[in-house]
Amino acid sequence: MSRDPSVRIGQNTQRLKGYTTDLATDFAIDFIQRAHRRKNHPFLLSLHYFAPHANTFDRTADGDRTWLPLSDLDWNLFKNLDPIIPNPQFPDLDIPRLKRMTREYLASVHSVDRNIGHLVAELQKLGSLENTLIIFTSDNGYNLGHNGIWHKGNGWWILTNNRGDRPNLYDNSLRVPCVAHWPGTVSAGLVITKTLSHLGWFPTFDELTGACVAPTPTPRGRNMLPLLNGEHVAWDDHLFAQYSMWNWHQDGSKLRTFQTPQWKLIRNFRYPGRDELYDLGNDLGENLNLIDSPNPQTQAKRRELEAKLLAEMRSMNDPELKD
């Protein structure tokens, strides 16, 4: 989050007074108000907050990235908090630094929560809340001390003896929040436990709007509308994911994963010695890498997952799949 940002509006750039999350919400509310004045015209709003991303340019005295500055409405609630951290027993974990980061992160999240509240209140005031589909989600997960790192897939160690990079495909990096509010269609309290992906939003919106604008080739992903409707449908719960870093970005890792609700394989095609295998059924926190386990059943599971991972890569001509 930043304060008094330079914003491009149309063809002009101007500096605005305030915090970016608040200002983005003001623009969104203005858009909704103008749409409402057009009566009987549906609208689509895609609102993207930078928060709670750590700032690149605002840093602490020792060069550490920070989530500040924040409005007092958000920061004052957390600045004196002694936060609970997920795994304080992790070897060499820099707990004071992690707690400072966690306080700032939570305050930054609060700035988003507060502004979404303003947006929902405006929809309710205009009488549009009951017939508007609201989807709240994110582009990535986050680590705050989990597995000894902070940040996302391009993570960093948060240890007293190491601030180096830790590229990863941990579930804490891959999993994202997702809440849908749609009165009369999405039942209150509905929890979907199937494995879903952002790739599914395009066919879902296509179905919702009847637009039938699927490009060629047809995008990957599956229509999630039946699940939002509470229907019981057959569903494949596997997940394939890719993360290729540029050669100048951290160590240039080329990561691929194939996982089921019970098992997860991660291949690093640039550094094969860093491959990982986790028994998610017994190790949800991905703490014990079983890639070199002598257990024959574990190795059989590894071969099974690897065959499925390679099949996914072949289906899309993955550049890391060498002949």
C-alpha positions in Angstrom: 0.0 0.0 0.0 1.2 3.5 -0.7 0.1 7.0 0.0 -0.5 9.9 -2.5 0.1 7.8 -5.6 0.4 8.9 -9.2 -2.6 7.6 -11.1 -3.3 7.4 -14.8 -6.8 8.5 -15.6 -7.6 8.4 -19.3 -4.7 10.0 -21.1 -3.5 11.9 -18.1 -1.4 11.1 -15.0 -2.1 12.9 -11.8 -1.1 12.6 -8.1 -4.0 11.9 -5.8 -4.1 12.4 -2.0 -4.8 9.4 0.1 -4.0 5.7 0.3 -4.1 3.5 -2.7 -6.7 1.0 -1.4 -9.0 3.8 -0.4 -8.6 5.6 -3.7 -9.2 2.4 -5.7 -12.4 1.8 -3.8 -13.6 5.4 -4.4 -13.1 4.9 -8.2 -15.0 1.6 -8.0 -17.9 3.2 -6.1 -18.1 6.0 -8.6 -18.3 3.4 -11.4 -21.1 1.5 -9.7 -23.1 4.8 -9.1 -22.8 5.7 -12.8 -23.9 2.2 -13.8 -26.9 2.4 -11.5 -28.0 5.7 -13.1 -28.2 3.9 -16.4 -31.1 1.7 -15.0 -31.5 -1.9 -16.2 -28.0 -2.0 -17.6 -25.8 -4.8 -16.1 -22.3 -4.0 -15.1 -19.0 -5.8 -14.7 -16.4 -4.4 -12.2 -13.0 -5.9 -11.8 -11.3 -4.3 -8.8 -7.7 -5.2 -8.0 -6.0 -4.0 -4.8 -2.2 -3.9 -4.5 -2.6 -4.5 -0.8 -1.6 -6.6 1.1 1.5 -6.8 -1.1 4.8 -5.7 0.6 6.1 -2.5 -0.9 9.1 -2.5 -3.1 10.3 1.1 -2.4 9.1 1.7 1.2 11.6 -0.2 3.4 12.8 -0.4 7.0 16.1 1.1 8.2 17.8 -2.2 7.5 16.5 -2.5 4.0 13.6 -4.9 4.7 10.4 -4.5 2.7 7.4 -3.3 4.6 3.6 -2.9 4.2 3.7 0.6 5.6 2.5 3.4 5.3 -1.1 2.5 6.3 -4.0 4.5 7.4 -4.4 4.9 11.1 -7.8 3.2 10.7 -5.9 0.0 9.9 -2.5 0.3 11.5 -3.7 1.4 15.0 -5.6 -1.9 15.4 -2.4 -4.0 14.9 0.7 -1.9 15.7 0.9 -3.3 19.3 -0.3 -6.8 18.6 1.8 -9.8 19.7 0.7 -12.1 16.8 0.6 -15.9 16.9 3.0 -17.3 14.3 2.4 -20.7 12.7 5.6 -22.6 13.6 7.7 -20.9 16.2 9.8 -24.0 16.6 11.2 -23.9 13.1 15.0 -23.9 13.3 16.6 -20.4 13.3 13.3 -18.7 12.6 13.7 -14.9 13.0 10.7 -14.4 15.3 11.0 -10.7 16.0 11.2 -9.9 12.3 8.4 -12.3 11.5 6.1 -10.7 14.1 6.8 -7.2 12.8 5.9 -8.4 9.3 2.8 -10.2 10.5 1.5 -7.0 12.3 2.0 -5.0 9.1 0.5 -7.7 6.9 -2.7 -8.0 9.0 -3.2 -4.3 9.1 -2.8 -4.2 5.3 -5.4 -7.0 5.0 -7.7 -5.0 7.2 -7.4 -2.1 4.8 -8.9 -4.3 2.1 -11.6 -5.7 4.4 -12.6 -2.2 5.4 -12.9 -1.0 1.8 -14.8 -4.1 0.6 -17.2 -3.2 3.4 -17.7 0.3 1.8 -18.3 -1.3 -1.6 -20.9 -3.8 -0.3 -22.6 -1.0 1.7 -22.9 1.1 -1.5 -24.4 -1.8 -3.4 -26.9 -2.3 -0.6 -27.7 1.4 -0.6 -28.4 1.3 -4.3 -30.6 -1.8 -4.0 -28.2 -3.8 -6.2 -26.7 -6.2 -3.6 -29.4 -8.9 -4.0 -28.9 -9.3 -7.7 -25.1 -8.9 -8.0 -22.6 -11.7 -8.0 -19.6 -10.8 -5.9 -16.4 -12.9 -6.0 -13.6 -12.2 -3.7 -10.3 -14.0 -4.4 -6.6 -13.4 -4.8 -3.9 -14.1 -7.4 -1.6 -16.1 -5.0 -1.4 -17.4 -1.5 1.1 -16.3 1.1 3.6 -17.6 3.6 4.4 -15.9 6.9 6.9 -18.2 8.6 5.3 -21.3 7.2 8.2 -23.7 6.3 10.6 -21.0 7.4 9.8 -18.5 4.6 7.8 -15.4 3.8 6.2 -14.2 0.6 4.7 -16.5 -2.1 6.1 -18.8 -4.8 9.2 -16.6 -5.2 9.6 -16.8 -1.4 12.5 -15.8 0.9 13.9 -17.5 4.0 13.0 -15.6 7.2 15.8 -17.1 9.3 18.4 -15.4 11.6 21.1 -16.9 9.4 19.5 -16.8 5.9 17.6 -14.2 4.0 18.1 -15.9 0.6 15.5 -17.0 -1.9 13.3 -20.1 -1.5 11.3 -20.8 -4.7 8.5 -23.1 -3.9 5.1 -24.6 -4.8 3.9 -25.1 -1.2 0.1 -25.1 -0.8 0.4 -21.9 1.2 1.7 -20.2 -2.0 -0.8 -21.9 -4.3 -4.1 -21.9 -2.3 -6.1 -18.7 -2.5 -9.1 -17.4 -0.6 -12.3 -17.5 -2.6 -15.7 -16.2 -1.4 -18.8 -15.9 -3.6 -21.9 -13.9 -2.6 -25.0 -14.3 -4.8 -28.3 -14.3 -2.9 -30.8 -16.9 -4.3 -28.1 -18.8 -6.1 -25.2 -19.5 -3.8 -26.6 -20.8 -0.6 -25.4 -19.1 2.6 -22.7 -21.2 4.3 -22.0 -23.4 1.3 -18.5 -24.8 1.4 -17.0 -26.3 -1.7 -14.3 -28.8 -0.9 -13.4 -29.7 -4.5 -10.1 -28.7 -6.1 -10.8 -25.6 -8.1 -8.6 -23.3 -10.2 -8.7 -19.7 -11.5 -8.7 -21.3 -14.9 -12.3 -22.3 -14.3 -13.6 -18.7 -14.1 -13.6 -18.1 -17.9 -15.9 -21.1 -18.7 -18.0 -20.2 -15.5 -18.6 -16.6 -16.6 -19.2 -17.8 -20.2 -22.0 -20.0 -18.9 -23.3 -17.3 -16.6 -23.6 -14.7 -19.3 -24.4 -16.9 -22.2 -21.7 -15.0 -24.1 -20.2 -18.1 -25.8 -17.0 -16.2 -26.6 -14.6 -19.0 -25.8 -11.4 -18.4 -27.9 -9.6 -21.0 -30.0 -8.1 -23.2 -28.6 -10.7 -23.7 -25.8 -9.2 -22.5 -22.5 -8.3 -25.0 -19.8 -10.5 -25.0 -16.8 -13.9 -26.3 -15.9 -17.3 -24.5 -15.4 -17.8 -24.2 -11.7 -21.4 -23.0 -11.8 -22.9 -26.4 -10.9 -20.8 -26.4 -7.7 -21.9 -22.8 -6.9 -25.4 -24.0 -7.4 -24.8 -26.7 -4.7 -25.1 -29.6 -7.2 -23.3 -32.9 -6.6 -21.3 -33.6 -9.8 -18.4 -35.8 -10.6 -15.1 -33.8 -10.2 -11.5 -34.6 -10.8 -9.6 -33.3 -7.7 -6.1 -33.3 -9.2 -4.1 -30.2 -9.7 -1.2 -29.4 -12.1 0.7 -26.2 -11.7 3.7 -24.5 -13.3 6.1 -21.8 -12.1 9.0 -20.9 -14.3 11.3 -18.1 -13.1 13.3 -16.0 -15.4 17.0 -16.8 -15.2 17.7 -13.4 -13.5 14.8 -13.9 -11.0 16.1 -15.6 -7.9 17.8 -18.9 -9.0 15.8 -19.4 -12.2 13.9 -22.5 -10.9 11.6 -24.3 -13.3 8.9 -25.8 -11.0 6.1 -28.2 -11.9 3.7 -30.0 -9.5 1.0 -32.6 -9.8 -1.1 -33.2 -6.7 -4.1 -35.0 -5.4 -5.9 -34.4 -2.1 -3.6 -37.1 -0.6 -0.2 -36.7 -2.4 1.9 -34.0 -4.0 5.0 -34.2 -6.3 7.1 -31.1 -7.1 9.7 -31.3 -9.8 12.4 -28.7 -10.3 13.5 -29.1 -13.9 16.5 -26.8 -13.4 17.7 -28.3 -10.2 16.5 -32.0 -10.1 18.2 -32.5 -6.7 15.5 -30.3 -5.2 12.5 -32.4 -6.1 9.9 -32.8 -3.4 7.2 -35.4 -2.4 4.7 -34.9 0.3 2.1 -37.2 1.9 -0.6 -34.5 2.3 -2.9 -37.0 4.1 -0.5 -37.1 7.0 1.6 -34.0 6.5 -0.7 -31.1 5.4 2.0 -28.6 6.3 4.5 -30.2 3.8 7.2 -30.5 6.4 8.6 -33.9 5.5 10.0 -34.4 2.0 9.7 -38.1 1.1 11.3 -37.8 -2.4 14.2 -40.2 -1.3 12.1 -42.4 1.0 13.1 -46.1 0.9 9.5 -47.2 1.3 8.5 -49.1 -1.9 4.9 -47.9 -1.7 6.0 -44.3 -1.4 8.2 -44.7 -4.5 5.4 -46.3 -6.4 3.3 -43.3 -5.6 6.1 -41.0 -6.8 6.2 -42.8 -10.1 2.5 -42.6 -10.5 2.4 -38.9 -9.9 5.4 -38.3 -12.1 3.7 -40.1 -15.0 0.6 -37.9 -14.6 2.8 -34.8 -14.3 4.7 -35.6 -17.5 1.4 -36.3 -19.3 0.1 -32.9 -18.4 3.4 -31.3 -19.6 3.2 -33.2 -23.0 -0.4 -32.1 -23.5 0.7 -28.4 -23.5 4.1 -28.8 -25.1 5.8 -27.6 -21.9 9.2 -26.2 -22.9 10.8 -27.9 -19.9 9.9 -31.4 -21.3 13.1 -32.2 -23.2 13.2 -35.0 -25.7 
